[in-house]
Amino acid sequence: MRGSLRLALVSLVAALPVATAVVVAGSADAADDPAPITVFTSDFEDGTTQGWAGRAAETVTASTTVAHGGSGSLAVTGRTATWQGPSLDVLDTFEKGTAYTISAWVRMAEGSDNARLSVERRTGGVAAYDQVVGNTAVTSGGWVNLTGRYTVAADVEFLRLYVETASTTGSFFLDDVSASYVPALPIQTDIPSVRDVVREFPVGAAITGAETVTQHGELLAKHFGSVTPGNALKWDATEPSEGNFSYAQADPLMSFAKAHGLAVRGHTLVWHNQTPAWVFTGADGQPMTATAEDKALLLERLETHIRNVAAHYGTDIGVWDVVNEVIDENQTDGLRRSSWYTVAGLDYIRTAFRVAREVAPHAKLFINDYNTNVPAKRDKLYALVAQLLSEGVPIDGVGHQMHINVQWPTVTETKAMLDKFASLNIEQQITEMDVSIYTGNGESFPAPPADRLLQQAYVYRDMFALFRQYPGEITSVTLWGLADDNTWLDTFPVTRKDAPLLFDTRLQAKPAYWGVVDPTKIGTSTGTPTPTSPTPTPTSPTPTPTSPTPTPSPSSPGSTTPTPGATSCSVSYRVTGSWPGGFQADVRLTNTGTTSWASWTLGWQFGAGQKITQLWNGSSTQSGDLVSVTGAAWNATLAPGASASFGFLGSWTGTNPAPTTFTTKGTVCTLG
């Protein structure tokens, strides 16, 4: 997976500056959200520590040396370990199931370091540590804000918020700490459940513990048929030290899944990230190298790990991502040069699948990777899977992560990906899907623009329509998260508020939801904001659009002679969003005749100089005001009574009247 949902019992926070973390740092609420309710503030203006204390023998005192606001702050001195720092008891302040936004200002007394905001919790006397905000550069030259979100998802007996550093034991200052929350809205119970609408395959969500409580748990149970523990089954969570197995993070998620009849995808048994350093440390205490001794020890550890973890859950987990992200298309052989590979070669993959089959003979075993819609990576993964299958390695399927955005990849590219692996006669699953509203690292919006949300909705519509063309071949689609309040994309590849899922930060259905459930309602559902025209400055190349590359129609627009009065077709044309200089429209063509169509081309004439700039679910040509749209491969055939939809983005100046006449197959269509 490119990103992982960090923390299992408690969610979350801040992602690390690599693609392994999760959650939310500095999230932005929707413009119409109510004002946050603050549950505590610490400004240290009264000359006391306001309940803050050291975690060991360090000294925590009120200070007036420097301050972020006012004249007081908290000075932390005498530290002898990086984990030492100021802490505050929040056991009686934080309520289970509430998502708190925590903010703290930190400044080093001298020099620089990376600071972290964390929580220590204890259940049954066992301590666990959750990161709210990951490593953040802090210096003595100014104050730095640490902001993240945190949800207590289980009953605890001890809960303390604290600040620590990553490398040094230098003194630092803390000021203006606060925690607040936005009152939750009830979930919408009067809308269709995703699991009831999409019947070709189960639709799932990746979860942490925060997705299993209060309204999050209700939303999860209503809409989804399966779950993937985002982090709780990885090596660092299940075997943090050799031979010491822990299922404290995963077991509560499994219990929720069982109680609500949800299938579980196990993720993941082998990955190059989130694997403790001891796994790759030889018997001599040195990093492993490609020796026979180190290889044997590494494969022994791998086998032991899989036998314990997979056996612990037995038949409760029906699908395992056995190995994750093993392809590097830039290598001649296409294989990632991870420690697994440099020590054990392909034998670590062979061993992982063999042992998983022995321990979980009932389970479907998958190899999972990202960017498999990129031809170079797709082909390297295909070659590896074909080789391993020829050797008898028990691979049941390929997982496509599908971390995509509103302009990339195209449906055509995605279809080519699916068709490539279909020839292997194995299952395919979409394992970690999300659709970022951003198309470049230089973009950042204070709130998701309406036009991006509409683009996103059509991407979800088109991708799910494509997936549903592969019944029996695609056996599961999983979204990498439940709602926009908890997504790894808020901190990767840069920190900014993203909105990549079907439900917003307050768990309400977005246009993207309707893209999956009922595309005719995209842009018409309650709460859709008025489109605005963003003015980002991309710093990276714009990805390929999410629609098939337009191909000129064999006939020029409007070249046919229409037959007035014919009623073999009907057309509905709706502008679903409009902003200065641009608009978005949705068109539905219906065959109202008695004969099937093997193909169709729909023509019309704009009346005010409008221009199509991007179109999906078909290909278009335009000559002046004359437009011609031809159906795509997957929607060109229309039986009597059947419909095909396509959409487009366009430009306009002055006015934007709807076309009044549409023609196909030499006839004028009625307006629906």
C-alpha positions in Angstrom: 0.0 0.0 0.0 1.2 3.5 -0.7 -0.2 4.8 2.6 -1.2 3.0 5.6 -3.7 3.8 8.3 -1.7 4.3 11.4 -2.9 3.0 14.7 -5.5 0.4 15.3 -7.4 1.1 18.5 -7.0 4.8 18.3 -7.0 7.0 15.4 -5.1 9.2 14.5 -2.9 11.6 13.4 -0.1 12.6 11.5 1.6 10.8 8.7 5.2 10.2 8.6 7.1 11.8 5.6 7.0 8.4 3.9 4.1 6.5 2.3 3.4 4.4 5.4 1.4 6.5 7.7 -1.9 7.8 8.0 -4.1 10.1 9.2 -4.9 13.6 9.7 -2.7 16.5 10.5 -4.2 19.9 10.3 -7.4 18.9 8.7 -9.8 21.6 7.4 -13.5 21.4 8.2 -16.2 22.3 5.7 -17.2 25.9 5.5 -20.7 25.2 7.0 -19.4 23.2 10.0 -20.4 24.5 13.4 -17.8 26.1 15.6 -15.5 23.6 17.4 -16.1 23.0 21.1 -12.9 23.3 23.1 -12.4 20.8 25.9 -9.2 22.2 27.3 -6.6 24.9 26.8 -3.2 25.4 28.4 -1.8 28.9 27.9 0.4 29.0 31.1 -0.5 32.6 31.7 -1.3 32.0 35.4 2.3 31.1 36.3 1.5 27.4 36.9 2.0 24.2 34.9 -1.8 23.8 34.6 -1.6 20.1 35.2 1.3 19.3 32.9 4.0 17.1 34.4 7.1 15.3 33.3 7.1 11.6 32.2 10.3 10.8 34.2 12.8 13.0 36.1 12.8 15.9 33.7 11.7 19.3 35.0 8.5 21.0 33.9 8.0 24.6 35.1 6.1 27.7 34.1 8.3 30.2 32.4 8.3 33.8 31.0 11.5 33.4 29.0 9.6 33.1 25.7 5.9 32.8 24.9 3.8 32.0 21.8 0.9 34.1 23.1 0.9 36.4 26.1 3.9 36.2 28.4 3.9 32.6 29.8 4.9 29.2 28.5 6.0 25.8 29.8 9.7 25.1 30.0 10.9 21.5 29.8 14.5 21.0 31.0 16.7 18.3 32.4 15.7 15.6 29.9 17.9 12.5 29.7 15.9 10.6 27.0 14.1 11.7 23.8 10.8 10.2 25.0 10.8 12.5 28.1 8.7 15.6 27.9 5.6 17.3 29.3 2.4 15.2 29.6 -1.2 15.9 30.5 -3.8 13.5 31.9 -6.8 13.6 29.5 -8.6 10.4 30.7 -11.5 12.3 32.0 -11.5 14.9 29.2 -11.5 12.7 26.1 -14.6 10.6 25.3 -14.5 7.4 23.4 -15.6 7.9 19.8 -15.1 11.6 19.5 -12.5 12.9 17.1 -10.5 15.7 18.8 -8.3 18.2 17.0 -5.2 18.8 19.2 -3.0 21.8 18.7 0.3 22.6 20.5 3.1 25.2 19.9 6.7 24.1 20.4 10.0 25.8 20.3 13.5 24.5 21.1 15.6 26.4 23.7 18.7 25.8 21.7 19.5 24.1 18.4 17.0 22.1 16.5 15.2 18.7 16.5 12.1 17.0 15.4 9.2 17.1 17.8 6.2 14.7 18.1 2.8 14.9 19.7 1.7 11.5 21.1 -0.7 9.8 23.4 0.1 7.0 25.9 -2.9 4.7 26.7 -3.1 1.7 28.9 -5.6 -1.2 29.0 -5.2 -4.0 31.5 -1.9 -2.5 32.6 -0.5 -2.8 29.0 0.8 0.4 27.6 0.4 1.5 23.9 1.7 4.7 22.2 -0.2 6.5 19.5 1.3 9.3 17.4 -0.9 12.3 16.8 1.6 14.3 14.9 4.8 12.8 13.6 8.3 14.2 13.3 8.1 18.0 12.8 11.1 20.2 12.5 11.4 22.6 15.4 14.2 25.1 16.1 15.0 27.8 18.7 14.3 30.5 16.1 10.5 30.4 16.3 7.4 28.6 17.4 6.1 25.6 15.4 2.5 24.3 15.5 1.8 20.6 15.9 -1.8 19.9 14.9 -3.5 16.5 14.5 -6.7 14.5 15.1 -7.1 11.8 17.6 -10.0 9.4 18.5 -10.1 7.1 21.5 -11.7 4.0 20.1 -11.5 1.6 23.1 -12.0 1.7 26.8 -8.8 2.7 28.6 -7.7 3.1 32.2 -4.8 5.6 31.5 -4.6 8.3 28.8 -2.0 11.0 28.7 -1.1 13.5 26.0 2.7 14.3 25.7 5.4 15.9 23.6 8.7 14.2 22.8 11.6 14.7 20.4 13.2 12.4 17.9 17.0 12.8 18.3 18.2 15.0 21.1 17.5 15.6 24.8 17.6 19.4 24.5 15.3 21.7 26.5 12.2 23.1 24.8 9.1 25.3 25.4 5.5 24.4 25.1 2.6 26.9 24.8 -1.0 27.4 23.8 -2.1 23.7 23.8 -5.8 23.0 23.0 -8.1 20.2 22.2 -11.5 20.7 20.5 -14.1 18.7 18.5 -16.9 19.4 16.1 -20.3 17.9 17.2 -21.0 14.8 15.2 -23.9 14.6 12.7 -26.1 11.5 12.6 -25.4 9.4 9.5 -27.9 9.5 6.7 -30.1 6.5 7.0 -32.4 7.4 4.1 -29.9 6.8 1.4 -29.1 3.5 -0.3 -26.3 1.4 1.1 -23.3 1.0 -1.2 -23.3 -2.8 -0.4 -26.9 -3.1 -1.6 -26.4 -1.3 -4.8 -23.1 -2.8 -5.9 -23.8 -6.5 -6.1 -21.1 -7.8 -8.5 -18.5 -7.8 -5.7 -18.2 -6.8 -2.0 -17.2 -3.2 -1.5 -15.0 -2.6 1.6 -13.2 0.1 3.6 -9.8 0.2 5.3 -10.2 0.9 9.0 -8.6 1.8 12.3 -10.3 1.5 15.6 -11.8 4.9 15.2 -14.0 3.6 12.3 -15.7 1.0 14.6 -17.2 3.4 17.2 -20.2 5.8 17.3 -21.3 7.2 14.0 -18.3 5.9 12.2 -19.2 2.4 13.1 -22.8 2.9 12.0 -21.6 4.3 8.7 -19.2 1.4 8.2 -21.8 -1.2 9.0 -24.5 0.4 6.8 -22.5 0.8 3.6 -19.7 -1.8 3.4 -19.4 -5.6 3.2 -15.8 -6.0 4.1 -13.0 -4.3 6.0 -9.2 -4.2 5.8 -7.2 -3.4 9.0 -5.0 -0.6 7.7 -2.1 -1.2 10.0 -3.1 -3.6 12.7 -1.9 -6.7 10.9 1.4 -5.5 9.8 4.6 -6.9 11.2 5.4 -3.9 13.5 2.0 -4.3 15.1 1.8 -8.1 15.4 5.5 -9.0 16.2 7.3 -5.9 17.4 10.1 -8.0 18.9 11.2 -11.5 17.9 8.8 -14.2 19.2 6.5 -11.8 21.0 3.3 -11.7 19.2 0.6 -9.1 19.9 -2.9 -8.9 18.5 -4.1 -6.0 20.7 -4.6 -3.7 17.7 -6.3 -6.2 15.3 -8.5 -8.2 17.6 -11.0 -5.4 18.3 -11.3 -4.8 14.6 -11.9 -8.5 14.0 -14.6 -8.5 16.7 -16.4 -5.6 15.1 -16.2 -7.3 11.7 -17.6 -10.6 13.1 -20.4 -8.8 15.0 -21.5 -7.0 11.8 -21.0 -9.8 9.3 -18.2 -8.1 7.5 -15.6 -10.1 5.5 -11.9 -9.3 6.3 -9.0 -8.8 4.0 -5.7 -9.5 5.8 -3.1 -6.8 5.1 -0.2 -7.6 5.0 2.1 -10.5 5.8 5.3 -9.2 4.1 6.2 -5.6 3.2 9.4 -3.6 3.0 8.0 -0.9 5.3 6.7 -1.2 8.9 9.0 -4.2 9.4 11.0 -4.0 12.7 14.8 -3.7 12.3 15.4 -6.9 14.2 13.9 -8.9 11.3 16.9 -7.9 9.2 19.5 -8.2 11.9 21.7 -11.3 11.7 22.8 -13.6 14.5 26.0 -11.6 14.9 24.0 -8.4 15.6 24.9 -6.9 12.3 22.6 -6.0 9.3 21.9 -9.1 7.2 23.7 -9.6 3.9 23.3 -12.0 1.1 24.9 -14.9 2.9 23.5 -18.4 3.2 23.3 -18.1 6.9 21.5 -14.8 6.9 19.1 -16.0 4.2 18.2 -19.1 6.1 17.6 -17.1 9.3 15.5 -14.5 7.5 13.3 -17.1 5.8 12.9 -18.9 9.1 11.7 -15.7 10.8 9.3 -15.1 7.9 7.9 -18.6 8.2 7.5 -18.3 11.9 5.7 -15.0 11.6 3.2 -16.2 9.0 2.5 -19.4 10.8 1.6 -17.4 14.0 -0.3 -14.5 12.5 -2.3 -16.4 9.9 -3.0 -19.2 12.3 -4.2 -16.8 15.0 -7.1 -15.7 12.8 -7.7 -19.0 11.0 -10.8 -18.9 8.8 -11.8 -15.5 10.1 -9.7 -13.9 7.4 -10.6 -15.1 3.9 -8.1 -13.1 1.8 -4.5 -12.2 2.6 -2.2 -9.7 0.9 0.7 -12.0 1.3 3.4 -9.8 -0.2 3.0 -6.1 -0.8 4.8 -3.7 -3.2 7.6 -5.9 -4.5 7.9 -4.3 -7.9 10.3 -1.5 -9.0 9.8 -0.9 -12.7 13.1 0.9 -12.9 15.0 -2.3 -12.2 15.9 -4.4 -15.2 14.2 -7.4 -13.6 11.4 -5.3 -12.1 12.1 -6.3 -8.5 12.3 -3.9 -5.6 15.7 -4.0 -3.9 14.3 -4.3 -0.4 16.1 -6.0 2.4 13.9 -9.0 1.7 15.1 -9.3 -1.8 18.8 -8.4 -1.2 19.1 -11.1 1.4 16.8 -13.8 0.1 16.0 -13.1 -3.6 12.7 -14.3 -4.9 12.7 -17.1 -2.3 11.1 -14.7 0.3 8.1 -14.4 -2.0 8.0 -18.1 -2.7 8.3 -18.9 1.0 5.6 -16.5 2.0 3.0 -17.9 -0.4 3.9 -21.5 0.4 3.6 -21.1 4.1 0.4 -19.0 3.9 -1.2 -21.7 1.8 -0.2 -24.3 4.4 -1.5 -22.3 7.3 -4.6 -20.9 5.6 -5.6 -23.3 2.9 -9.1 -21.7 2.8 -7.8 -18.2 2.1 -7.3 -16.5 -1.2 -3.7 -15.3 -1.5 -2.8 -12.1 -3.2 0.2 -10.1 -4.4 -0.6 -6.4 -4.0 1.0 -3.3 -5.6 0.4 0.3 -6.6 0.5 2.1 -10.0 -0.3 -1.1 -11.8 -2.1 0.9 -14.4 1.3 2.3 -15.5 2.3 0.0 -18.4 6.0 -0.4 -17.2 5.0 -1.5 -13.7 2.0 -3.5 -14.9 4.1 -5.5 -17.3 6.9 -6.2 -14.7 4.3 -7.4 -12.2 2.6 -9.5 -14.8 6.0 -11.2 -15.7 6.7 -11.9 -12.0 3.3 -13.4 -11.4 3.4 -15.5 -14.6 6.8 -16.8 -13.6 5.7 -17.7 -10.0 2.6 -19.4 -11.3 4.6 -21.5 -13.7 6.7 -22.6 -10.7 3.6 -23.7 -8.8 3.7 -20.8 -6.3 0.1 -20.6 -5.0 -1.0 -17.1 -6.0 -4.7 -16.7 -6.3 -4.9 -13.1 -7.3 -3.4 -9.7 -8.0 -4.3 -6.6 -6.0 -4.4 -3.2 -7.6 -4.2 -0.4 -5.1 -5.7 2.3 -7.3 -4.5 5.4 -5.4 -5.6 7.8 -8.2 -6.7 11.4 -8.7 -9.4 13.3 -10.6 -7.4 13.4 -13.8 -5.4 10.2 -13.7 -5.5 7.4 -14.9 -7.8 7.1 -17.8 -10.5 4.5 -17.9 -8.7 3.1 -21.0 -5.5 2.7 -19.0 -7.3 1.0 -16.2 -9.1 -1.4 -18.5 -5.8 -2.3 -20.1 -4.5 -3.1 -16.6 -7.4 -5.4 -15.9 -7.3 -7.1 -19.3 -3.6 -7.8 -18.9 -4.0 -9.9 -15.8 -7.2 -11.5 -17.0 -5.2 -13.7 -19.2 -3.6 -15.3 -16.2 -6.9 -16.7 -15.1 -6.5 -15.4 -11.5 -8.7 -13.1 -9.4 -8.2 -9.4 -9.3 -9.2 -7.0 -6.5 -9.1 -3.3 -6.1 -7.5 -3.1 -2.7 -6.8 0.5 -1.6 -8.8 2.9 -3.8 -9.1 6.6 -3.2 -9.4 9.5 -5.6 -7.4 12.6 -4.6 -8.9 16.0 -5.5 -5.4 17.2 -6.3 -3.5 16.8 -9.6 -0.1 18.3 -8.5 1.9 18.8 -5.4 1.7 22.6 -5.7 -2.1 22.6 -5.2 -3.8 23.2 -1.9 -7.4 24.2 -1.2 -8.8 25.4 2.1 -11.9 23.4 1.3 -12.6 21.0 -1.6 -13.8 23.0 -4.6 -17.1 21.9 -5.9 -15.8 21.4 -9.4 -13.2 19.0 -8.1 -15.8 17.1 -6.1 -17.9 16.7 -9.3 -14.9 15.5 -11.3 -14.2 13.1 -8.5 -17.8 11.8 -8.6 -17.5 11.1 -12.3 -14.2 9.3 -11.7 -15.8 7.0 -9.2 -18.8 6.5 -11.5 -16.6 5.6 -14.4 -14.3 3.4 -12.5 -17.0 1.5 -10.8 -18.9 1.1 -14.1 -15.7 -0.4 -15.5 -15.1 -2.7 -12.5 -18.7 -4.0 -12.8 -17.9 -5.1 -16.4 -15.7 -7.8 -14.9 -18.0 -9.9 -12.7 -16.2 -13.0 -11.4 -12.8 -11.6 -12.3 -12.9 -8.6 -10.0 -13.9 -10.2 -6.7 -13.6 -7.2 -4.3 -13.2 -3.4 -4.3 -11.9 -1.7 -1.1 -11.7 2.0 -0.5 -8.7 3.2 1.5 -10.6 4.7 4.3 -14.2 5.3 5.4 -14.6 9.1 5.2 -12.6 12.2 4.5 -11.9 12.9 8.2 -9.3 10.1 8.2 -7.2 9.7 5.1 -3.5 9.2 4.6 -3.6 11.7 1.7 -3.9 14.6 4.2 -0.1 14.2 4.8 1.1 12.5 1.6 2.8 13.5 -0.6 2.5 16.9 1.1 0.4 18.2 4.0 -2.9 19.6 2.9 -6.6 18.7 3.4 -7.6 16.1 0.8 -11.1 14.6 0.3 -10.6 11.3 -1.5 -13.5 9.2 -0.3 -17.3 8.8 -0.6 -18.2 10.6 2.6 -17.0 13.9 3.9 -15.4 14.9 7.2 -18.8 14.9 8.9 -19.7 11.5 7.4 -22.2 12.9 5.0 -22.6 11.5 1.4 -20.6 13.4 -1.2 -21.1 13.6 -5.0 -18.6 10.7 -5.1 -21.0 8.5 -3.2 -23.7 9.2 -5.8 -21.2 8.4 -8.5 -21.1 4.9 -7.2 -24.7 4.5 -6.1 -26.8 6.6 -8.5 -24.9 8.7 -11.0 -28.0 10.5 -12.1 -27.9 12.3 -8.8 -24.4 13.7 -9.1 -24.6 17.4 -8.5 -28.2 17.3 -7.4 -27.9 15.9 -3.9 -28.5 18.1 -0.9 -25.4 20.0 0.3 -23.5 20.1 -3.0 -21.6 23.5 -2.8 -21.6 26.0 -5.7 -18.7 25.2 -8.0 -15.7 27.6 -7.7 -12.9 27.9 -10.1 -9.6 27.0 -8.3 -6.4 28.9 -9.1 -3.7 26.4 -8.0 -0.2 26.6 -9.3 0.9 23.0 -10.0 4.6 22.2 -9.5 4.5 18.8 -11.1 3.4 17.7 -14.5 -0.4 17.4 -14.9 -1.3 13.7 -15.0 -3.2 12.1 -17.8 -6.9 12.9 -17.7 -9.3 10.4 -16.2 -11.3 10.1 -19.4 -10.4 8.1 -22.5 -8.3 10.1 -25.0 -10.7 11.6 -27.5 -10.6 10.0 -30.9 -11.9 11.9 -33.9 -15.2 10.5 -35.1 -15.2 8.9 -38.6 -17.9 11.4 -39.6 -17.7 15.1 -39.0 -20.2 16.6 -36.5 -23.6 17.2 -37.8 -22.9 15.5 -41.2 -26.0 13.4 -41.1 -29.4 14.6 -42.2 -31.8 14.4 -39.3 -35.2 13.0 -39.6 -37.6 15.3 -37.8 -40.2 13.7 -35.6 -38.4 10.4 -35.2 -38.8 9.0 -31.6 -36.2 6.2 -31.6 -34.0 8.0 -29.1 -34.3 10.5 -26.2 -31.7 12.7 -24.6 -31.4 14.4 -21.2 -28.8 17.2 -21.0 -28.1 18.7 -17.5 -25.5 21.3 -16.4 -24.4 19.9 -13.1 -22.0 22.7 -12.2 -21.1 26.2 -13.4 -18.4 28.7 -12.4 -16.9 31.8 -14.1 -15.8 30.7 -17.5 -16.5 27.0 -17.1 -19.2 24.4 -16.5 -19.8 20.7 -16.2 -22.6 18.8 -17.9 -24.1 15.3 -17.9 -25.8 13.7 -21.0 -27.9 10.6 -21.1 -28.8 8.9 -24.4 -31.6 6.3 -24.4 -32.6 3.9 -27.2 -36.4 4.2 -27.2 -36.7 2.1 -30.4 -37.2 -1.6 -30.9 -33.8 -2.4 -32.4 -30.5 -2.8 -30.6 -27.6 -0.4 -31.5 -24.1 -1.8 -32.0 -22.8 1.7 -31.7 -23.9 5.3 -31.5 -22.8 8.9 -32.2 -24.7 11.8 -30.8 -24.5 15.2 -32.4 -25.7 18.7 -31.4 -24.9 22.3 -31.8 -24.0 24.8 -29.1 -25.7 28.1 -29.3 -23.3 30.5 -27.6 -19.7 29.4 -28.5 -19.3 26.8 -25.7 -16.3 24.5 -26.1 -15.8 21.0 -24.7 -12.5 20.8 -22.9 -12.6 17.3 -21.4 -15.1 14.4 -21.9 -15.4 11.0 -20.3 -17.3 7.8 -21.2 -16.9 8.5 -24.8 -14.8 10.4 -27.4 -15.7 13.8 -28.9 -14.9 16.1 -31.8 -16.0 19.7 -32.2 -15.9 21.9 -35.3 -17.1 25.4 -34.4 -20.4 25.0 -32.5 -21.0 21.4 -33.9 -20.2 18.6 -31.5 -20.1 14.8 -32.1 -19.7 12.3 -29.3 -19.2 8.6 -30.0 -19.7 5.9 -27.4 -16.9 4.1 -25.7 -16.2 0.4 -26.0 -18.1 -0.4 -22.8 -21.2 1.7 -23.5 -21.5 1.7 -27.3 -24.0 -1.2 -27.5 -27.5 -0.2 -26.5 -30.4 -2.6 -26.3 -34.0 -1.3 -26.7 -34.7 0.8 -23.5 -31.1 0.9 -22.5 -29.2 4.2 -21.8 -25.6 5.4 -22.0 -24.3 8.4 -20.1 -21.3 10.6 -20.6 -20.1 13.9 -19.1 -17.8 16.7 -20.0 -16.2 19.9 -18.8 -16.7 22.9 -21.0 -15.9 26.6 -21.3 -18.4 29.4 -21.9 -18.5 33.2 -22.1 -21.6 35.4 -21.4 -24.3 32.8 -21.6 -24.6 29.0 -21.5 -27.9 27.9 -23.1 -28.6 24.2 -23.4 -28.6 22.7 -26.9 -32.1 22.4 -28.3 -31.6 19.5 -30.9 -29.8 16.2 -30.6 -29.4 13.7 -33.4 -28.2 10.1 -33.7 -28.5 7.6 -36.5 -30.1 10.2 -38.7 -33.0 11.0 -36.3 -33.8 13.8 -34.0 -34.1 12.7 -30.4 -36.8 13.7 -28.0 -35.7 15.7 -25.0 -36.0 13.9 -21.7 
